[in-house]
């Protein structure tokens, strides 16, 4: 019996029409990254577990995909007769893991190649990452991240540049978004204000789930993590603070009289002043409930949500002051953001925002009437392609009805025919499928007729 073909849950195959749309997203994002002066890098799919563990917090460590050691991976494990426990075994039988994100491998990369790169180093990276999460709508086990980072500079101007990149990407993709901004120093100041300075991670991990589980469940988790009721009560008015940026900042200044909190407020004021100067299209908001669960953030944090489509964040990131320090390169600050290509795809599809024609699609197809006609078409097919027009020829001289059906299934907008009469006259019959019209054109006119101005091809 033949094996039924299948793939692991939370992963996907992509058919050509989906890949064309995905590449539209990647190309749009990549084009903006390049225009802002960022350079590409790639890192391996797998990293040493020592690189990955302890960088994403307790929740993140649980979601790491571990890779069994090659060969007899149990050879080094003592068989004492005790029941085998996965948690104890993992460290002995797995030395590598699939990367969870692109930021920690980037910190490893920067440390490893510090003598070969110029600081501040501006890089972009577009590769898949893996998380052993429960698959659901908008959440996959394998998905692409499109990261852009500036490392080796403390300047808040870098945060402003990233905000501008977010604005430009979503303007080009025509997605109506809101950019939520907060600062981990402000969150640390709040933890100090409510009398729990050592509970910053507990507080951020819990309030990061506010959108997903609601305030009651967040408060319950805070209590389970050891916060007293007085501290939880003191936190509530801050989480639901109303008003615009100025109103929230003024309120925070009255509450946070500690150095860390004041530093965070100062950084936010500087960033929002830059944003005001840039006159961006995107809506920005100071959101004091924004925490970003990852432990390595130390300053500004960002999250982008689509305003017209219900899905989680589609972009996120922030400032990290000492991520490279773990790998032996201390005091190198960086800031970055990651565009979630898969969720962006879902938004574009859900709102029907993909362009009707995309650059990878075939623009024109030559039908095949037989050996002589084939040879006549091939010369002109080459010319069409040389002028930047995506074109193909049907490989066999089967019934024209079958060839037309193929063109229709592929959504090819222009069909080019050449039979005995066209060969004799040195012409082609061109059919524009959507308009339902056709025209006989000379061979010399062909490129101009199908390429200008319909698809913007240039000579």
N, C-alpha and C positions, 0 to 999 in steps of 0.2 A: 504494500500500500504506500502510495506517495506521501511524503511528509507535507503537511499543510504549511505553506510559507507564513511566517509571522515575524514580528520584531518586538523587542522589550517594551513594556508599558512605559509611557512617558517619553517615547522617542517617536520620530516620524520619518517617513519617506516623503520626498517632494517631487511631484510631477513637473514637467517642463513649464506649464503655465504658471505654477506656483513659484518656481525658481526665477522666472522672468520678473515676477513681482517682488520677490525677495531681493533680487539684485538691484532693482530700482531703489529699494530702501537703502541697501548697502552703498550703492553708488552716490546717492544723494548725501548721505551722512559723510562718506569718505571725501566727497568734493568740498564740503564745508571744513572738515578737519584740515585738509591740505591748504585751503585758502587762509587759514589762521596760522600756518607755519609749522604744523605738526608732521612728524616723520613716522613711517610704519616700522613696527617690529613684530616678530612672532616668537612664541615660547612653546615648549613641548606640551602635548596633551596631558602627560603625566609628570608629576613632580615627586621628589622624595617626601614621604609623609612628615618628616621632621620639618620641612619647609611649610607645610600646610597646617599641621595641628597647632592649636592654641592661638590662632590668629583670628578666628571667626566667632569666638565665644562658645559656650557649652552647646547651644542649639546648632551652630554651624558645624562643629566637630562631628555631631551625630549624622549629619547629612553628607559627609565625605564618602565617596566611593573608593574603597580600598582595593588594591590589586594584589592577588596572591603571588608570593614569590615563585620564581620558576622552579621546575623540577619537583623533587619531593619536599614540599613546603612544610611537612610535619616532622621532618627528620630531626630538627633541633628542639622539638617539644617533648618535655619529659612526660611519659605515660605512667602516671601514678595510680591509675584506676579511679581517680576522682572524676566526676562529671565534667565534661569540657565546657568552659564558659567563653562565649564569643569575645567579651570585653577583655578577658585575660589573654586570650589567644591572639587577638588581632595584632598586637605589637610584635609578636614572635613570627608570624607567618606572612605579614604584609609590611614591606618597606616603602612601597610607592602608592600613590593615589591619583585619581583623575582630578584635575584642577577644579576648584569650587568657584573661583572667579579669576579675573585677569590682574587684579591689583597686587595681591601677595606675590605671585610669580614675577610681576613687574618690579617689585621691591628687591626681590632676589637678583633679578637681571641687572638692575642699576648698580647694586653692590658688586656683582661679579665683573661688570664691564666698566667700572667707574673711571678707569684710565683711558677708555676708548670713546667716551661720549663727552659732549660739551654741556656744562651746566649754565643756566637752567635747561634741563632736557625736556623737550616737548615731543611726546610720542602718542601715536594712536595704534590701536590693536583691535582686530575684528576676528574673533575665533570662538569656537564653541566651549562651553563650560558644562559641568555635570553636578547634579545634586540629587541625593537619594531621598527625594521628597515624595509626598503622595500626589500622583498625577491628578490634575483637575483643570477646568477651563482656565486658560491663561497661565498655567503653571506646569512646566515640563521638567523631565529629568535631564534632558539634553537640550540646550538652547544656546543661541549666539548672544554674545555681548559685544558692543561696539564702544570701546573705552578710549578716552582721551585724557591725558594727564600732563601736568607741568610739575617737575620735581627739581628741587635745588633753589627755591625762592620762597620767601615768606610773604611777598607782596599781595595785598588784597586785590590788586589789579588783576591778578591771575583768576581769582574767583569771578571778577566782572567779565573777563574774557570768556569764561565757561558759560556764564549766563547769556552772553551774546551768541555763543555757539548754539545753545538750546533754542534761543529765539529764532535763529536763522534756519536751523534744521526743520523745526515744526512749521515755520512759515512756508518753506519749500514743499513740505509734505501736506500742507493745508489742513493740519490738525489744530483745532482750537484747544489750547492747553492752559493750565495754571501751574506756575512754578512756586512751590512752597519752600521756604528757606528758614533755617534755624541755626543755632550755634551750640556746639557741645559744651563750650565754656559757660554759656548761659544755663544749660541744663545742670552742669556741675554746681553753678552758683545757686540754682534752685534747690538742689539736693542739700547744700549747706544751709540754705534759708529754712528748710523744713526740719533741720536738725539731724539729717542723715547723710553727712558728707562721704561716708564710705560706701554708700549704697547706690552710687551713680549707675553702675551697670545693671543692677536689679531694677532700678527705676526706668532706665531707657529700654531695656528688653521688654518690660511690661507695657509701657505706654506706646511703644512701637506697634503694639497689636490693637490699639484703640479702634481703628477703622474696622478691623476684622471681628473683634469680639465684644466691643462696647465697653462703656465706663464701669459698669458693675463688675464685669469679669476682670477688668484691669485692676480695680480696687481689691478684688478678692486675691488676685495673683500677688499684688504688692504686699498684702497681709501675709500670704503664704511665704513670701520672700523675707519676712521679718520686720516689715515696717509697722510701727504702732499706729493706732487709729488717729492719734493727734497729728502725726506727720501726714497721713493720707488725707485728713480733712484740710490741712494747711495747703496741700498740693492742688485741691480741686479748683479754686478760683483762678489759679494760674493756667491750668489746662483749658479752661473755658473763657479766657480773657477775650473780650470783644473790642472792636475798634480797628482803625487803620494802623499802619506801621508806627506812626508818631505817637498815637495814643497808647499802644502796647509798650513802646520803649519808655515813655514817661512813667507808666505804671511800674515797669520793671525796675527803673532807677530808684523808685521809692522803696521797693522791697529788697533789692539785692545790694547790701552794703558790704559785700565781700569782694576781694580783689579779683578772683576768677570770674565772677559774674560781671563785674564792671568791665573787664577786658573783653568779654564776649559781646557786651552791649556796644562797646567802642568799635569792634570789628563789624558788627551788623550795621551800625550807623554809616561807616565808611563804605561798605558794600552797597547799601541802598542809595547812597549819594551818587555813586558811580552809575547805578541803574537809572536813576532819575536823569542824569546827564546824557545817557545813551538813547533815551526816548524809544524804547523797544516796543514791539507790538504785543509781546507776551504779557499776561497778567502775572504779577508777582505778589506774594503774601508772606508775612512773617507768621509762621505757624508754630506756636510753642509746644504743640503736641508731637511735632515731628522729631523723631529720635534716631532713626536709622539704627537697627539692632547691632551692627558690626562694631566690635570693640575698638578698632584702630582709629576711628575718627576723633579729632581733637579740636576742631574749629567749626567753620561753616559746614552745614549739611544741606543737601538739596533733594527735592523729589518733584517729579513732574507727573501730573495726572491729566488725562483727556477730559474735557468738560462735557462732551456730548456722548460719551460712551462709557458704560460701567465696566471697569477693569481696574486692576491694581496699578501701581505706579509704572510708568513706561520709561522713565529715566531717573537715575538717582546717583548720588555721590557726595563728596565732601573733602575736607582738609584733613590730612594725617601728618603729624609732626615728626614721628620717629619710627615709621614702619621699617625703614632700612636698618635702623639700629639693632633690630633683632638679628640681622645678618652681618653685623660688624661694621656698619657705616652710620655712626650716630649723628644726630642733629641735622638731618637733611629733611626739610619739610616739602611736602607735595600736596597737590590738590587735583582731583579728577572727577569725571562723571562717566556713567555708563548708560548707553542707550540700549534698551531691551528690544532687539529687532523682532522677536516673535510676538510680543504684545503690540508693538507698533503695527505689525502686519494685521493682527486681529482688529485693531481700531480702524485701519484703512479699509479693510474688507467690510467690517460691520457698518461703516458710514459711506461705503461705496465711493471712496476717494481716490482709488487707483486711476491713473490716466487711462483713457480708452486705448491708446496706442503707446507701446513702450519700445525703446530703441532696439531691444534684442529680437523683437518679432520680425518675421519675414514680411517684407513690404510687397514683393512681387514674385510670381511664379510663372515660368515658361512652361506651357503644356507641350507634350511630346507626341508629334504626329507620325514619327518614323525616323529611320536612319538619316536621310538627307536633311529633313527639317531639324533634327537634333544638331547636326553640324552647323547649320545656318544659325541656330539659336545660341550655340556655345560661344561663338565669337562676341555676340552682343551681350550675353550674360556676363562675360568677363568685364566688358566696359561698364555695365551697370554697377557691378560690385566695386570696380575701381573708383567710381564716383560716390562711394560711401552708402550705397543703397543695399540693404539686405535682400538677397534674391537667391532663388534656387530653380532647378529644372526637374520636372518629374522624371524619374529614372527609366521608365518603360513606356512604350507606345501602346498602352492599353486603351480601353474605351474612354472616350473623352468624358463621359458621364462620371466614371470612377475618379478621373483626375480632378474634375470639378468638385466632387464630393470631398476629396482630400483637402482641396484649397478651402472649402467651406468649413470643414472640421478644424482646420488650423487657424481659421480667422484671418486668412491672407487677403488683404484688401484689393490687390491688383492682380489680374490674370492676363497673361500675354500669349497670344496665339499666332502661329505662323504655319500655314499650309502651303500647298503648291502655288496658289495665286499670290500670297504675300512674298514668297521667295522670288517669284518671277518679277514682282514689282519693287522688290527691296523695301518692303513695308512690314509692319506688324499690326495686328488688331489688338487693341488694349481694352480690357473690360474693368471698370471700376465697380466692384461688387455691391458696395453699400448704396451708391447713387443709382445703380441699375442702368448705367449708360456705357456705351462703347464707342471707340473712335479708331479709325485707321490712320496710323502715323508712319512717316518715313523712318527708316532705320537710324538715320542721323538725328532725328527728333526724339528718339525713344527716351534717352536719359533725361532730357529736359521735361518731357511730358509726364514721366512718372516720378521725377525727383523734385521738381520745383513747382509751386512752393510746398507741395503736399507734405513732405517729410523733412524739409529743411536741409536736405543733403547739399553739399557744396562741391564745386568742381575742384 
